[in-house]
Each structure stands twice: as C-alpha cells, then as structure tokens.
C-alpha cells in the first residue's frame, strides 16, 4: 500500500503542473496519460498522506477569474488574404481548398512524391510564396499569403488513388498553415508526422504542427473535418472507415462562437483513430479566457463515429477537450475507447469541461484531467462548467429525433483533479431520460472546486474503489433535486463499493458536514472508509448523511423521502457514524 501511494504522489506531483521531463529522456521514458503502478482498495491509514502536506485548497480561480471580456464578439472574425472570398463565406458544398484543386485521384500525384512503400510526402505539394519558405518557424502564422490547405488536399487525393491496403500521407517536421480544414474522406487513410513525445513543446522543430487559421471560423474551423460529403463527380460519401490521425501537433488559433465544432471533428467515421496528438489553443494575439470562441471543442466524435482516441493531450481549448456524442436509434453507436489522455486548462466562457460523453458504448481509462475552469463572457461572472468528466443526457434536437443518452459507459484508472467544478458529474437536462449503465472504477477525484463526484441523474450506476479528497464541498453528492417537473426521473439503482472519502468540504469555514450526502432513493453503499485525517483540515466531520429533498419547478415543488437505501460495512476515522434519515422540511 505504501509503495503504491508513493508512486501515486510522485506522479501527481509530476503531472499536475505539467512538469517537463528532464532533458535527454527518450520517448520510451515518457508516458501518455495517467499510470499509477498499481490500483487497490484502501486498507490502511496511509491514505492520509495523499492529501497535500501544505493544506492545498480546491481549485477555484486563476488570475483571470471574474474578468469579463470587453465587447465580447458574438461571431468569430474573418481572415483576410487571397484565399478568402470577399463575402467571407466559403462557397460551395466543399471546403475552399477542394474547390481550388482541378485534379482528382492519380491525376493529383506529383513525380517523386511517393516513396517505395507508397507513402505520399506532402512537401512537394505545397505552393508557398517565395517569401515564406517551409520551416517550423511560427512567424508564418502571421502571413497573409500562405495557405497549405490546397496542396495537402491534393496529396490526400494522390494517396487515395494508390492500390495499397493502407494509404499514408506523411507530414515532415515543420509548420503547416491551414485556412480551411483538411477533409480526408477516404477509407484506410493515414495522416501522420514524425514520432511524437508527450513532452514535445509547442512548435517543436522536430515535430509536424498543423496550424488552423480559419478563413471563416464559424463555417470551417479546425484542422480536420470528416462528414457526409458530395465529391466533384457527384458521388456521395456517407461514412469513412479506418482513418488514422497520428503524431501531429495541432495549434488552434480561432473558432466558432455560434455553432459548436471541433479542432478534429469526425462525423460518421467508423473504426477511426486519433493517436499521439497534442492539441493546443494558441491565439495569434493574447486573449482572455472569457474572450475565447466559446463553441470550439478539441476532438469531437459525433454522428455515429466509433474508434479510438489514444495518447492525446488537449490543452486550453475553450469548450470541450474531448466531446463524444451520438444518438442511439438514430445514429450507430459503435464502441469508443479513450485512453492515456491528458486534458487540461479547458477554460472558455461556455460550459468548459474536459471530457463530455453523450453517447453509448464508451470506455475511458488512464486519463489525467486537471485545471479546467469556466470563464463566462458577456460581463457575466457565473456559469456551469469547469468539470473534469460530464456524462449526460440531452434533449431531442427535433421532434423526430430521440434524445441523446449516455449509456454503457466505463471509466477506470483515471485522475480528475484541480477542476473548477466537480471532478465527475452525471446529469440530465430532460425529464424522461438519464445516464444509465455507468461504471466508474478506481477513479481519483481531488482538489476540485465543488464536489469530487456529483450524481444529479442516473440509473444502473456503479462506483467501485473511488477515492475523493480535498474537494470544495462533498466528496460524493447524490442529489435528485431538479427544477424539472417533480415527476422527472433522476437517481435510482446507484451502488458505491469500497469508496474512500476524506478531508473534503474545504470551502466551508464553520459547521459540520458529511463526506457523502444522499438526497436520493435506491442507493447502496457497501464497505469503504469515510475519514477526516486532520481536525483542522476541512469541515468533513460527519461520514454519511441522508436527507429529504424538495424537487420540481418553483411553486410546484414536492417533498421526497429517501427510500430503499442500504449502508453497510462502512468504517469511519475522525468522523461520525453513518446517520439515519434527517428531514429538515
């Protein structure tokens, strides 16, 4: 036990501040994501050493918290240059670079650009003006005459014409400027750069960096978009299969403020992979978080997309670091695996949250999620967001389309810490549906601004070996309160097995509060420990508290009593025993 805690403390210390790996460390010495040496239940008092010795507070603010954005723009700015139409709207059903190319298939291939293994080098396809030779220098970001999108699109067309089982487009080390995103609508296609370490700095000259400087951020932001498309010959591509995006750095400089879109947006893409990718939001001029484009996500898999997001860092993107959304019964919901990822500094003005899951059949493992905080714009200083993980159900987009419901989700061996909201949230904004079949195993949640785990809605939910400490309010909060109609389905069939909850409620300066609070029915807690290691640390002096609750819209609230709750085998240390029902109303 002590060995594992030492390893965890060392890792937390190294990753929480994104401490660089020492010079000379090879790729084999660096790991993506979160990898404690082993994971086991807490069975000794050594867990107290997990709490920071310097009485670390929950993450609530940074230097720009409460600083609103002056003259917040409701639409993103358009760029200028020969690649942008005067109207500011990229014409046609395809992105601008596809309209500019007059070749198709093998007719796009340039002599000497294909190696003996059938790999297409993009460099011969770039048409840089004389004043901007190809390099890794960031000065090209401020040019008004460089657009590498058409050339790369032509290299993709060339690769798609090859007869090999897998076609590859190679990006040598350097910096590529994209005024419109790439549209790799071909099966078994790979886009990749040189081998990439998670320790690579922004624009590392040994890496390939794709810089999105969109002609029209509202229409075509980001670097890669895959969706239903009509080719110039009239053929309709309904879905893409087997796309690989590997070993690339991505710099996003602007994005949409009206309609949500991603830096990598894969719609209806089956068996697709995003691996070894570092994505950062890097505006061309300094920008307050509250001024960021509030509808720019990082990596979005939507409309029936399935596959893998592995070995990825998303840093500073405004809205969602990773966004997974499909509607069962309307889209396919093939499996999605998210593993070995680090999502940090998601801090825009609208719902900024690291990982958002609004679909079925998702596994998240070995992820490090930290320092995410919402910064509302338009003069407001409040807003919902800043969570580490958000598993939810959302309303029907139209009467004929079902609700989007998170279902069959497994989250394991991950660490959610230093987020301005809660570490883990299960929620629903609709009356009839809620997340279901959710399993959360060996997850750590610490130093978050509100709760370690907050379940607002869910059924068939199991938490096993979760550890929650140093959070602003409760370590675990199960609350069926809602302003939806009182008949709305909220929480049911929730089980906590062997939780470890200690040293929480750091935001209260007086009073006595529980580590686990239950305002719900059909909840079982079996085993585990609720503790207060230091009497001067936090206000968690009670273990488990059950209470009645009022639910429903204002003027139509109903009083509910917890029913069918079971608490057994819970040990306490420095806290009171689990309490019988209290009903203050």
C-alpha positions in Angstrom: 0.0 0.0 0.0 2.7 2.5 0.9 4.6 1.7 -2.3 1.6 2.5 -4.4 0.8 5.7 -2.5 4.4 6.8 -3.0 4.2 6.1 -6.7 0.9 8.0 -7.0 2.2 11.0 -5.1 5.2 11.2 -7.4 3.0 11.0 -10.5 0.5 13.6 -9.2 3.4 16.0 -8.4 4.9 15.5 -11.9 1.7 15.8 -14.0 -0.4 18.3 -12.1 1.7 21.2 -13.2 2.7 19.5 -16.5 6.4 19.4 -15.3 8.7 18.8 -18.2 10.6 15.6 -18.4 14.3 16.1 -17.9 16.4 16.7 -21.0 17.7 13.6 -22.5 14.7 11.5 -21.7 13.8 9.3 -24.6 10.4 8.5 -25.9 10.4 5.3 -24.0 10.9 7.2 -20.8 7.7 9.2 -21.1 4.2 8.0 -20.8 1.0 9.5 -22.1 -1.9 9.8 -19.6 -2.1 8.6 -16.0 -0.4 5.3 -15.0 -0.2 4.5 -11.2 1.9 1.5 -10.7 -1.0 -0.5 -9.2 -4.5 0.1 -8.1 -6.0 -1.4 -5.0 -8.6 -0.6 -2.3 -7.6 1.5 0.7 -6.9 -0.7 3.7 -4.7 1.3 6.0 -4.3 4.8 7.4 -1.6 5.7 4.8 -4.3 7.2 2.6 -4.0 10.4 4.7 -0.6 11.1 3.1 -2.3 11.6 -0.2 -3.6 15.0 1.0 -1.1 17.7 0.3 1.1 18.5 3.3 0.8 22.2 2.6 -3.0 22.2 3.1 -3.7 22.6 -0.6 -7.0 24.3 -1.4 -9.5 23.2 -4.0 -9.0 24.8 -7.5 -11.4 27.7 -7.7 -9.8 30.5 -9.5 -6.9 31.8 -11.5 -5.6 35.3 -12.4 -8.4 35.9 -14.8 -11.3 34.6 -12.8 -14.1 37.1 -12.7 -12.5 39.2 -15.5 -15.2 39.5 -18.2 -14.5 40.0 -21.8 -14.9 43.6 -23.0 -17.1 43.8 -26.1 -17.4 40.0 -26.4 -17.8 39.1 -30.1 -20.9 37.0 -31.0 -19.3 36.0 -34.3 -15.7 35.0 -34.9 -13.5 37.3 -37.1 -12.8 36.5 -40.7 -9.3 36.4 -42.0 -8.0 38.4 -45.0 -5.9 37.3 -47.9 -6.2 35.8 -51.4 -7.6 32.5 -50.1 -10.7 34.2 -48.5 -13.7 35.1 -50.6 -14.9 38.7 -50.4 -18.2 37.6 -48.9 -16.5 35.9 -46.1 -18.4 32.7 -46.9 -16.5 29.8 -48.4 -18.6 28.9 -51.4 -19.9 25.5 -52.5 -20.6 22.3 -50.6 -16.9 21.6 -50.1 -14.2 23.5 -48.3 -12.3 26.1 -50.2 -9.2 24.1 -50.9 -11.2 21.3 -52.6 -12.9 23.9 -54.8 -9.4 25.2 -55.8 -8.0 21.8 -56.9 -8.6 20.9 -60.5 -7.3 17.3 -60.1 -8.8 14.0 -59.0 -7.2 10.7 -58.0 -3.9 9.7 -59.6 -4.0 13.0 -61.7 -3.1 14.8 -58.4 0.2 12.9 -57.9 3.5 14.7 -58.4 6.6 13.0 -59.6 9.0 11.9 -56.8 6.4 12.5 -54.0 5.6 8.8 -53.4 8.2 6.6 -51.7 8.7 2.8 -52.5 6.3 2.0 -49.6 3.5 4.1 -51.1 3.8 6.9 -48.7 3.0 10.4 -50.1 5.2 13.3 -48.9 3.2 16.5 -48.7 6.1 18.9 -49.2 6.2 18.8 -53.0 2.5 19.7 -53.0 2.9 23.0 -51.0 2.8 26.2 -53.0 4.5 28.6 -50.7 5.2 32.1 -51.9 8.9 32.9 -52.2 8.9 35.0 -49.0 7.7 32.1 -46.9 9.9 29.0 -47.3 8.8 25.9 -45.4 10.1 25.7 -41.9 9.0 25.2 -38.3 9.0 29.0 -37.6 5.9 30.4 -36.0 6.2 33.7 -38.0 4.3 32.1 -40.9 1.2 32.2 -38.7 1.1 36.0 -39.3 1.4 35.8 -43.1 -1.5 36.8 -45.3 -0.4 34.8 -48.4 0.3 31.3 -47.1 -2.3 28.5 -47.3 -1.1 25.0 -47.3 -4.6 23.5 -47.4 -4.9 23.1 -51.2 -1.6 21.4 -51.5 -2.3 19.0 -48.7 -5.7 18.2 -50.1 -4.0 17.3 -53.4 -1.6 15.0 -51.6 -4.6 13.3 -50.0 -6.2 12.8 -53.4 -3.0 11.3 -54.6 -2.7 8.9 -51.7 -6.4 7.8 -52.1 -5.6 6.7 -55.7 -2.9 4.2 -54.6 -3.7 0.5 -54.6 -2.1 -0.3 -51.2 -4.2 -1.6 -48.4 -3.4 1.4 -46.3 -2.6 4.8 -47.9 -0.4 7.2 -45.9 0.2 11.0 -46.2 3.4 12.0 -44.4 4.0 15.4 -42.9 7.7 16.0 -42.4 8.7 18.1 -39.4 7.7 21.7 -39.8 4.8 24.1 -39.6 1.7 23.9 -41.9 -0.9 26.7 -42.2 -4.5 25.6 -42.8 -7.0 28.3 -43.8 -9.7 25.6 -44.2 -9.6 22.1 -42.6 -8.5 19.0 -44.3 -11.3 16.7 -45.5 -9.8 13.1 -45.7 -12.9 11.4 -47.0 -11.2 8.1 -47.9 -11.1 4.7 -46.3 -7.9 3.2 -44.8 -6.1 6.5 -45.0 -3.4 7.7 -42.5 -2.2 11.3 -41.9 0.9 11.3 -39.8 4.0 13.2 -38.8 7.3 12.2 -37.2 7.2 10.2 -33.9 5.8 12.5 -31.2 6.6 12.5 -27.5 4.0 13.8 -24.9 6.9 16.1 -23.7 7.1 17.9 -27.0 6.8 21.7 -26.6 4.6 23.9 -28.8 6.0 24.0 -32.4 8.9 21.7 -31.5 11.0 21.8 -34.8 11.3 18.0 -34.7 7.5 17.6 -35.0 4.8 18.4 -37.6 2.5 21.2 -36.4 -0.8 21.9 -38.2 -1.9 25.5 -37.5 -5.6 26.3 -38.0 -6.0 30.0 -39.1 -9.5 29.6 -40.5 -10.8 31.7 -43.4 -14.2 31.6 -41.7 -14.2 30.2 -38.1 -18.0 29.9 -38.0 -18.1 27.8 -41.1 -14.8 25.8 -41.3 -12.7 25.9 -38.1 -10.1 23.4 -37.0 -7.6 21.2 -38.9 -9.5 18.0 -39.8 -13.2 17.5 -40.5 -14.9 14.3 -41.7 -18.6 14.3 -42.5 -21.0 13.4 -45.3 -19.7 14.9 -48.5 -20.5 15.2 -52.2 -17.5 14.7 -54.4 -16.9 16.8 -57.5 -18.1 13.8 -59.6 -21.4 13.7 -57.8 -20.6 10.7 -55.6 -21.9 10.8 -52.1 -19.7 9.7 -49.2 -21.9 8.6 -46.3 -19.2 7.4 -44.0 -15.4 7.0 -43.8 -13.8 3.9 -42.3 -10.3 3.3 -40.9 -9.0 6.8 -40.9 -5.8 7.3 -38.8 -4.5 10.6 -37.5 -1.1 10.2 -35.8 1.9 12.0 -34.5 0.8 15.6 -35.1 0.8 18.8 -33.1 -2.2 21.0 -33.6 -2.5 24.7 -32.9 -6.0 26.2 -33.0 -6.0 30.0 -33.3 -9.7 30.8 -33.6 -13.1 29.1 -33.6 -16.8 29.4 -33.7 -18.9 31.4 -31.4 -22.3 30.3 -32.8 -22.3 26.6 -33.6 -20.1 24.0 -31.9 -17.4 22.5 -34.0 -14.1 20.8 -33.2 -10.4 21.1 -34.0 -10.7 17.5 -35.1 -14.3 16.8 -36.0 -15.1 13.2 -37.0 -18.8 12.7 -38.0 -19.9 9.2 -39.2 -16.4 7.8 -39.1 -16.1 4.1 -38.3 -13.0 2.4 -36.8 -11.2 5.7 -36.8 -8.2 6.6 -34.6 -6.6 9.7 -33.2 -3.3 8.8 -31.7 -0.2 10.6 -30.4 -1.6 14.1 -30.9 -1.0 17.3 -28.9 -3.7 19.9 -29.5 -3.4 23.4 -28.0 -5.4 26.6 -28.3 -2.9 29.2 -29.4 -4.5 32.5 -30.4 -2.4 34.8 -32.7 -2.8 37.6 -30.1 -3.2 37.3 -26.3 -6.8 36.5 -25.3 -8.6 36.4 -22.0 -10.3 33.0 -21.4 -13.7 34.8 -21.3 -12.9 36.1 -24.8 -12.2 32.7 -26.4 -14.6 31.3 -29.0 -17.0 29.6 -26.7 -18.1 26.9 -29.2 -14.7 25.4 -30.1 -14.2 21.8 -28.9 -11.0 19.9 -29.2 -11.6 16.4 -30.5 -15.2 15.6 -31.3 -16.5 12.2 -32.3 -20.2 12.5 -33.3 -23.0 11.2 -35.5 -22.2 7.6 -35.1 -18.4 7.7 -35.1 -16.6 4.9 -33.4 -12.9 4.2 -32.7 -10.0 5.2 -30.5 -8.6 8.4 -29.0 -5.3 7.3 -27.5 -2.1 9.1 -26.3 -3.6 12.6 -26.7 -3.0 15.9 -24.9 -5.7 18.7 -25.3 -4.6 22.0 -23.7 -6.5 25.3 -23.4 -9.4 24.5 -25.9 -12.4 26.7 -24.8 -15.4 24.3 -24.7 -14.8 20.6 -24.5 -11.5 18.9 -24.6 -13.0 15.6 -25.9 -16.6 15.5 -26.9 -18.4 12.2 -27.7 -22.0 12.5 -28.9 -24.3 10.2 -30.9 -28.0 9.3 -30.6 -28.9 5.6 -30.2 -31.7 4.6 -32.5 -30.8 7.4 -34.9 -27.1 7.1 -35.3 -25.0 4.0 -34.8 -23.2 3.9 -31.5 -20.1 1.8 -32.1 -17.5 1.5 -29.3 -15.2 4.4 -28.5 -12.1 4.0 -26.4 -10.4 7.0 -24.8 -7.1 6.1 -23.1 -3.8 7.6 -22.0 -5.0 11.1 -22.4 -4.3 14.4 -20.6 -7.0 17.1 -20.8 -6.0 20.4 -19.1 -6.8 24.1 -19.0 -10.2 23.9 -20.8 -11.2 27.4 -19.8 -13.6 29.1 -22.2 -16.7 31.1 -21.5 -19.3 28.4 -22.3 -19.6 25.1 -20.5 -15.9 24.5 -20.4 -15.4 20.8 -19.4 -12.6 18.3 -20.1 -14.4 15.2 -21.3 -18.1 15.2 -22.3 -19.9 11.9 -23.0 -23.4 12.0 -24.5 -23.5 8.6 -26.3 -23.3 4.9 -25.7 -20.5 2.3 -25.5 -17.6 4.4 -24.3 -14.6 3.4 -22.3 -12.3 5.9 -20.7 -9.1 4.7 -19.0 -5.7 6.0 -17.7 -6.6 9.7 -18.2 -5.2 12.7 -16.3 -7.8 15.5 -16.3 -7.0 18.8 -14.5 -7.1 22.6 -14.2 -10.3 23.1 -16.2 -12.4 26.2 -15.3 -15.3 28.0 -16.9 -14.8 31.8 -17.6 -18.2 33.2 -18.6 -18.1 36.1 -21.1 -20.6 38.9 -21.8 -20.0 40.5 -18.5 -21.2 37.5 -16.5 -19.1 36.1 -13.8 -21.0 32.8 -13.2 -21.6 29.8 -15.3 -21.9 26.0 -15.2 -18.9 24.0 -16.2 -15.3 23.5 -15.3 -15.9 19.8 -14.7 -13.4 17.1 -15.3 -15.9 14.5 -16.6 -19.5 15.1 -17.7 -21.7 12.1 -18.5 -25.2 13.3 -19.6 -28.4 13.0 -21.5 -29.5 15.9 -23.7 -32.9 16.9 -25.2 -34.2 15.9 -28.6 -32.7 18.1 -31.3 -36.0 17.9 -33.1 -39.4 16.1 -32.6 -38.5 13.2 -34.9 -35.1 12.5 -33.4 -34.7 10.8 -30.0 -32.8 12.2 -27.0 -29.1 11.7 -26.7 -28.5 9.4 -23.7 -25.2 8.3 -22.2 -25.3 4.6 -21.8 -22.9 1.7 -21.1 -20.0 3.9 -20.1 -16.9 2.6 -18.3 -14.4 5.0 -16.7 -11.5 3.5 -14.9 -8.0 4.1 -13.6 -8.2 7.9 -14.1 -7.5 11.0 -12.1 -9.8 14.1 -12.1 -8.2 16.9 -10.1 -8.0 20.7 -9.8 -11.1 21.4 -11.8 -13.2 24.5 -11.0 -16.4 22.5 -11.0 -16.8 18.8 -10.0 -14.4 16.0 -10.8 -17.1 13.7 -12.1 -20.7 14.7 -13.0 -23.7 12.6 -14.1 -26.5 14.8 -15.3 -29.6 15.1 -17.4 -31.4 18.2 -18.7 -34.5 16.3 -19.8 -37.4 14.8 -17.9 -37.7 11.3 -19.3 -34.1 10.1 -19.8 -30.9 9.9 -17.7 -27.5 8.3 -18.0 -27.7 4.5 -17.5 -25.4 1.6 -17.2 -22.5 3.7 -16.0 -19.5 2.0 -14.3 -16.7 4.1 -12.6 -13.8 2.1 -11.2 -10.6 3.1 -9.4 -11.0 6.7 -10.2 -9.4 9.5 -8.1 -11.1 12.9 -7.7 -9.2 15.6 -5.7 -8.9 19.3 -5.2 -12.0 20.2 -7.4 -13.9 23.4 -6.7 -17.2 21.8 -5.9 -17.7 18.0 -5.4 -15.5 15.1 -6.1 -18.4 13.1 -7.6 -21.8 14.7 -8.2 -24.7 12.5 -9.4 -27.7 14.6 -10.5 -29.3 11.9 -12.6 -28.5 8.3 -13.4 -29.7 4.7 -13.1 -27.7 1.4 -13.1 -24.7 3.3 -11.8 -21.8 1.6 -10.0 -18.8 3.3 -8.3 -16.1 0.9 -7.2 -12.9 1.9 -5.4 -13.3 5.6 -5.9 -11.1 7.9 -3.9 -12.3 11.5 -3.3 -10.4 14.0 -1.1 -9.6 17.7 -0.8 -12.7 18.9 -2.7 -14.5 22.2 -2.0 -17.8 20.6 -1.0 -18.9 16.9 -0.6 -16.6 14.0 -1.6 -19.7 12.3 -3.1 -23.1 14.1 -3.6 -26.1 12.1 -4.8 -28.9 14.7 -5.3 -32.3 14.2 -7.1 -33.2 17.8 -6.8 -34.3 19.4 -10.1 -36.3 22.3 -11.4 -37.8 19.9 -14.0 -41.3 18.6 -13.1 -41.2 16.8 -9.8 -42.2 13.5 -11.7 -38.9 13.7 -13.6 -36.8 10.5 -13.3 -33.5 11.3 -11.6 -31.4 8.9 -9.5 -32.0 5.2 -8.9 -30.1 1.9 -8.6 -26.8 3.6 -7.6 -24.1 1.5 -5.8 -20.9 2.6 -4.2 -18.5 -0.2 -3.3 -15.5 0.5 -1.1 -15.3 4.3 -1.5 -12.6 6.3 0.2 -13.8 9.8 1.1 -11.7 12.0 3.3 -10.7 15.7 4.1 -13.4 17.3 1.9 -15.7 20.3 2.4 -12.8 22.7 2.3 -14.8 25.7 1.2 -16.8 25.9 4.4 -15.1 27.6 7.3 -17.6 26.5 10.0 -20.1 23.8 10.6 -20.1 20.1 10.4 -20.7 18.3 7.0 -20.7 14.8 5.7 -18.2 13.3 3.2 -21.1 11.6 1.4 -24.5 13.2 1.2 -27.6 11.4 -0.2 -30.7 13.1 -1.4 -31.9 10.1 -3.4 -33.5 6.7 -3.2 -32.4 3.2 -4.1 -28.8 3.8 -3.2 -26.4 1.2 -1.7 -23.1 1.9 0.0 -21.1 -1.3 0.8 -17.8 -1.1 2.6 -15.2 1.7 2.3 -13.9 4.5 4.6 -15.1 8.0 5.4 -12.4 9.9 7.3 -11.0 13.2 8.5 -7.3 12.8 8.8 -6.6 16.3 10.3 -9.2 18.0 12.5 -8.0 21.4 11.2 -8.4 20.3 7.6 -11.9 20.9 6.0 -15.3 20.6 7.7 -15.9 16.9 6.8 -16.6 15.8 10.4 -19.5 13.5 9.5 -19.5 10.4 7.4 -22.7 9.8 5.5 -25.9 11.8 5.7 -29.3 11.1 4.2 -31.9 13.9 3.8 -35.3 14.6 2.3 -35.4 16.9 -0.6 -37.7 19.3 -2.5 -37.9 18.9 -6.2 -39.7 20.5 -9.0 -40.1 24.0 -10.6 -40.7 27.0 -8.3 -44.2 27.0 -7.0 -44.7 23.3 -7.8 -42.2 21.5 -5.6 -42.8 18.2 -3.9 -41.2 16.7 -0.8 -39.4 13.4 -1.3 -38.0 10.9 1.3 -35.1 8.6 0.7 -36.4 5.0 0.3 -34.7 1.6 -0.1 -31.2 2.9 0.7 -28.7 0.4 2.2 -25.5 1.3 4.0 -23.3 -1.5 5.3 -19.7 -2.2 6.3 -18.6 1.5 6.2 -15.7 2.3 8.5 -15.0 5.8 9.9 -12.0 7.6 11.1 -12.3 11.0 12.8 -15.9 11.3 11.6 -19.3 10.3 13.0 -21.1 7.1 12.1 -23.4 7.0 9.1 -26.6 8.9 10.1 -30.3 7.9 10.0 -32.6 9.9 7.8 -32.9 13.7 8.6 -35.8 15.6 7.1 -35.5 19.4 7.7 -38.6 20.4 5.8 
